[in-house]
Amino acid sequence: MSNSPHRWSGWPGAWCLDCGADDPHEIGLADGRIDTDGEKVWFSSPEAEAEIKAAMICPEPGSKRHDPYIARRNGND
């Protein structure tokens, strides 16, 4: 498995432009597993931290499968 990070579409509502995964930090903020003051981040538990950090690795780096800008350029909208 690669150690490459996701390429996010933007925030809010980010998804990975390669694998299509939702941003685990956004999901963690929404479901209460993450809290932040804008500079520091706190996790609700060690398990939540491990799960969110593991989800930050993209399983398809560089594939561009979920990049709408590439699809539109190739005429696949």
N, CA, C and O atoms as a DFTB+ gen file, in Angstrom:
308 C
 N C O
     1  1       0.833      -1.184       0.000
     2  2       0.000       0.000       0.000
     3  2       0.875       1.243       0.000
     4  3       1.935       1.274       0.624
     5  1       0.420       2.255      -0.701
     6  2       1.129       3.522      -0.812
     7  2       0.968       4.348       0.460
     8  3       0.032       4.132       1.229
     9  1       1.863       5.274       0.679
    10  2       1.731       6.223       1.783
    11  2       1.374       7.604       1.259
    12  3       1.626       8.608       1.925
    13  1       0.788       7.659       0.071
    14  2       0.445       8.934      -0.537
    15  2      -0.837       9.494       0.064
    16  3      -1.795       8.756       0.297
    17  1      -0.851      10.801       0.315
    18  2      -2.067      11.422       0.827
    19  2      -3.114      11.588      -0.284
    20  3      -2.805      11.494      -1.472
    21  1      -4.328      11.831       0.129
    22  2      -5.403      12.109      -0.827
    23  2      -5.170      13.465      -1.483
    24  3      -4.450      14.308      -0.948
    25  1      -5.782      13.667      -2.637
    26  2      -5.830      14.981      -3.303
    27  2      -7.269      15.471      -3.143
    28  3      -8.171      14.989      -3.828
    29  1      -7.481      16.432      -2.237
    30  2      -8.838      16.866      -1.908
    31  2      -9.394      17.842      -2.927
    32  3      -8.667      18.653      -3.502
    33  1     -10.693      17.746      -3.136
    34  2     -11.402      18.608      -4.085
    35  2     -11.566      20.023      -3.562
    36  3     -11.652      20.962      -4.354
    37  1     -11.609      20.195      -2.283
    38  2     -11.842      21.497      -1.654
    39  2     -12.652      21.299      -0.395
    40  3     -13.055      20.182      -0.071
    41  1     -12.891      22.390       0.316
    42  2     -13.595      22.263       1.580
    43  2     -14.661      23.332       1.649
    44  3     -14.397      24.442       1.186
    45  1     -15.821      23.096       2.179
    46  2     -16.312      21.838       2.738
    47  2     -16.810      20.887       1.655
    48  3     -16.933      21.261       0.488
    49  1     -17.084      19.688       2.051
    50  2     -17.583      18.670       1.126
    51  2     -16.497      18.005       0.312
    52  3     -16.739      17.567      -0.812
    53  1     -15.296      17.925       0.873
    54  2     -14.158      17.395       0.127
    55  2     -14.268      15.900      -0.130
    56  3     -14.736      15.130       0.709
    57  1     -13.823      15.521      -1.315
    58  2     -13.638      14.112      -1.658
    59  2     -12.294      14.008      -2.348
    60  3     -11.783      14.994      -2.879
    61  1     -11.720      12.811      -2.343
    62  2     -10.421      12.602      -2.982
    63  2     -10.621      12.542      -4.485
    64  3     -11.461      11.786      -4.975
    65  1      -9.862      13.326      -5.208
    66  2      -9.960      13.362      -6.663
    67  2      -9.437      12.079      -7.303
    68  3      -9.663      11.847      -8.491
    69  1      -8.747      11.251      -6.538
    70  2      -8.247       9.977      -7.059
    71  2      -9.186       8.822      -6.707
    72  3      -9.726       8.172      -7.603
    73  1      -9.388       8.561      -5.413
    74  2     -10.160       7.375      -5.002
    75  2     -11.618       7.663      -4.671
    76  3     -12.413       6.729      -4.567
    77  1     -11.991       8.930      -4.502
    78  2     -13.380       9.289      -4.211
    79  2     -13.751       9.278      -2.742
    80  3     -14.913       9.517      -2.410
    81  1     -12.809       9.009      -1.846
    82  2     -13.107       8.957      -0.404
    83  2     -13.488      10.335       0.121
    84  3     -12.976      11.354      -0.342
    85  1     -14.400      10.352       1.101
    86  2     -14.718      11.590       1.805
    87  2     -13.566      11.940       2.735
    88  3     -12.834      11.058       3.185
    89  1     -13.404      13.231       3.023
    90  2     -12.350      13.691       3.919
    91  2     -12.644      13.219       5.342
    92  3     -13.636      13.648       5.931
    93  1     -11.807      12.346       5.908
    94  2     -12.078      11.835       7.250
    95  2     -12.021      12.910       8.331
    96  3     -12.641      12.751       9.383
    97  1     -11.290      14.001       8.096
    98  2     -11.288      15.096       9.068
    99  2     -12.652      15.780       9.098
   100  3     -13.157      16.103      10.173
   101  1     -13.249      16.003       7.934
   102  2     -14.589      16.598       7.886
   103  2     -15.606      15.691       8.568
   104  3     -16.432      16.155       9.354
   105  1     -15.542      14.407       8.266
   106  2     -16.476      13.452       8.860
   107  2     -16.264      13.402      10.374
   108  3     -17.228      13.363      11.138
   109  1     -15.012      13.402      10.798
   110  2     -14.695      13.379      12.227
   111  2     -15.204      14.613      12.958
   112  3     -15.671      14.511      14.093
   113  1     -15.120      15.782      12.322
   114  2     -15.670      16.996      12.917
   115  2     -17.189      16.892      13.034
   116  3     -17.771      17.287      14.044
   117  1     -17.821      16.362      11.998
   118  2     -19.284      16.252      11.985
   119  2     -19.795      15.255      13.017
   120  3     -20.831      15.492      13.638
   121  1     -19.090      14.150      13.210
   122  2     -19.602      13.124      14.128
   123  2     -18.987      13.189      15.532
   124  3     -19.238      12.317      16.364
   125  1     -18.183      14.222      15.788
   126  2     -17.663      14.436      17.129
   127  2     -16.413      13.663      17.493
   128  3     -16.013      13.668      18.657
   129  1     -15.776      12.991      16.526
   130  2     -14.537      12.263      16.834
   131  2     -13.326      13.171      16.818
   132  3     -12.254      12.795      17.292
   133  1     -13.498      14.400      16.259
   134  2     -12.425      15.399      16.205
   135  2     -12.981      16.712      16.734
   136  3     -14.145      17.047      16.518
   137  1     -12.113      17.454      17.439
   138  2     -12.429      18.820      17.852
   139  2     -11.198      19.652      17.524
   140  3     -10.086      19.125      17.491
   141  1     -11.384      20.934      17.285
   142  2     -10.262      21.797      16.944
   143  2     -10.530      23.219      17.412
   144  3     -11.679      23.634      17.560
   145  1      -9.460      23.950      17.639
   146  2      -9.585      25.378      17.932
   147  2      -9.106      26.200      16.736
   148  3      -8.920      27.413      16.841
   149  1      -8.911      25.539      15.614
   150  2      -8.417      26.204      14.412
   151  2      -6.926      25.995      14.197
   152  3      -6.433      26.135      13.078
   153  1      -6.216      25.664      15.248
   154  2      -4.782      25.405      15.144
   155  2      -4.439      23.991      15.607
   156  3      -3.681      23.283      14.945
   157  1      -4.996      23.586      16.739
   158  2      -4.753      22.253      17.288
   159  2      -5.955      21.366      17.010
   160  3      -7.084      21.840      16.879
   161  1      -5.685      20.059      16.922
   162  2      -6.742      19.067      16.692
   163  2      -6.701      18.063      17.836
   164  3      -5.633      17.590      18.226
   165  1      -7.900      17.738      18.377
   166  2      -8.022      16.719      19.412
   167  2      -8.926      15.617      18.900
   168  3      -9.933      15.882      18.243
   169  1      -8.566      14.391      19.199
   170  2      -9.374      13.227      18.834
   171  2     -10.134      12.756      20.071
   172  3      -9.641      12.881      21.192
   173  1     -11.332      12.217      19.864
   174  2     -12.166      11.778      20.989
   175  2     -11.614      10.532      21.677
   176  3     -11.938      10.272      22.835
   177  1     -10.782       9.760      20.974
   178  2     -10.192       8.549      21.552
   179  2      -8.979       8.146      20.724
   180  3      -8.830       8.599      19.589
   181  1      -8.117       7.306      21.270
   182  2      -6.985       6.800      20.488
   183  2      -7.459       5.996      19.269
   184  3      -6.814       6.012      18.221
   185  1      -8.587       5.297      19.416
   186  2      -9.128       4.515      18.292
   187  2      -9.586       5.436      17.164
   188  3      -9.346       5.157      15.989
   189  1     -10.241       6.526      17.527
   190  2     -10.687       7.495      16.515
   191  2      -9.484       8.103      15.799
   192  3      -9.497       8.260      14.578
   193  1      -8.455       8.441      16.554
   194  2      -7.241       9.007      15.958
   195  2      -6.612       8.025      14.975
   196  3      -6.252       8.413      13.864
   197  1      -6.476       6.771      15.364
   198  2      -5.866       5.759      14.493
   199  2      -6.699       5.562      13.227
   200  3      -6.154       5.480      12.126
   201  1      -8.011       5.486      13.386
   202  2      -8.889       5.278      12.227
   203  2      -8.827       6.451      11.255
   204  3      -8.737       6.251      10.044
   205  1      -8.873       7.666      11.778
   206  2      -8.849       8.848      10.919
   207  2      -7.488       9.003      10.244
   208  3      -7.423       9.327       9.058
   209  1      -6.422       8.781      10.970
   210  2      -5.082       8.885      10.369
   211  2      -4.871       7.826       9.294
   212  3      -4.255       8.107       8.266
   213  1      -5.373       6.612       9.517
   214  2      -5.250       5.554       8.507
   215  2      -6.043       5.919       7.251
   216  3      -5.621       5.605       6.138
   217  1      -7.183       6.577       7.425
   218  2      -8.022       6.955       6.288
   219  2      -7.429       8.109       5.479
   220  3      -7.950       8.451       4.417
   221  1      -6.354       8.707       5.967
   222  2      -5.718       9.815       5.246
   223  2      -4.797       9.328       4.132
   224  3      -4.274      10.139       3.368
   225  1      -4.590       8.023       4.028
   226  2      -3.740       7.455       2.983
   227  2      -4.617       7.034       1.807
   228  3      -5.578       6.283       1.979
   229  1      -4.286       7.515       0.625
   230  2      -5.063       7.214      -0.577
   231  2      -4.668       5.847      -1.155
   232  3      -3.485       5.597      -1.390
   233  1      -5.647       4.964      -1.384
   234  2      -5.330       3.663      -1.969
   235  2      -5.097       3.713      -3.484
   236  3      -4.623       2.737      -4.067
   237  1      -5.427       4.847      -4.128
   238  2      -5.281       4.973      -5.581
   239  2      -4.584       6.273      -5.980
   240  3      -5.105       7.000      -6.826
   241  1      -3.426       6.588      -5.402
   242  2      -2.805       7.880      -5.702
   243  2      -2.519       8.051      -7.194
   244  3      -1.964       7.170      -7.849
   245  1      -2.913       9.202      -7.700
   246  2      -2.643       9.523      -9.103
   247  2      -3.628       8.963     -10.103
   248  3      -3.480       9.218     -11.298
   249  1      -4.639       8.201      -9.668
   250  2      -5.563       7.587     -10.628
   251  2      -6.484       8.606     -11.296
   252  3      -6.880       8.419     -12.446
   253  1      -6.827       9.678     -10.589
   254  2      -7.704      10.741     -11.095
   255  2      -9.089      10.228     -11.482
   256  3      -9.780      10.871     -12.272
   257  1      -9.510       9.082     -10.943
   258  2     -10.804       8.488     -11.300
   259  2     -11.994       9.351     -10.899
   260  3     -13.043       9.285     -11.539
   261  1     -11.849      10.156      -9.855
   262  2     -12.961      10.958      -9.352
   263  2     -12.713      12.447      -9.527
   264  3     -13.260      13.262      -8.784
   265  1     -11.904      12.798     -10.491
   266  2     -11.575      14.197     -10.762
   267  2     -12.483      14.712     -11.872
   268  3     -12.256      14.392     -13.038
   269  1     -13.508      15.501     -11.544
   270  2     -14.446      15.965     -12.568
   271  2     -13.788      16.880     -13.599
   272  3     -14.276      16.997     -14.723
   273  1     -12.692      17.524     -13.228
   274  2     -12.015      18.414     -14.155
   275  2     -11.323      17.612     -15.260
   276  3     -11.315      18.030     -16.418
   277  1     -10.752      16.476     -14.909
   278  2     -10.132      15.591     -15.900
   279  2     -11.217      14.991     -16.791
   280  3     -11.062      14.956     -18.012
   281  1     -12.310      14.519     -16.197
   282  2     -13.407      13.907     -16.961
   283  2     -13.971      14.903     -17.976
   284  3     -14.227      14.545     -19.125
   285  1     -14.161      16.152     -17.550
   286  2     -14.721      17.161     -18.440
   287  2     -13.764      17.457     -19.589
   288  3     -14.199      17.634     -20.727
   289  1     -12.470      17.511     -19.302
   290  2     -11.477      17.755     -20.352
   291  2     -11.461      16.631     -21.375
   292  3     -11.195      16.853     -22.557
   293  1     -11.751      15.407     -20.901
   294  2     -11.753      14.251     -21.796
   295  2     -13.108      14.013     -22.437
   296  3     -13.284      13.034     -23.163
   297  1     -14.088      14.909     -22.177
   298  2     -15.402      14.782     -22.774
   299  2     -16.281      13.737     -22.120
   300  3     -17.202      13.224     -22.757
   301  1     -16.018      13.407     -20.858
   302  2     -16.774      12.375     -20.153
   303  2     -17.677      12.939     -19.063
   304  3     -17.814      12.312     -18.013
   305  1     -18.306      14.116     -19.272
   306  2     -19.126      14.641     -18.192
   307  2     -20.400      13.887     -18.185
   308  3     -21.269      14.150     -17.353
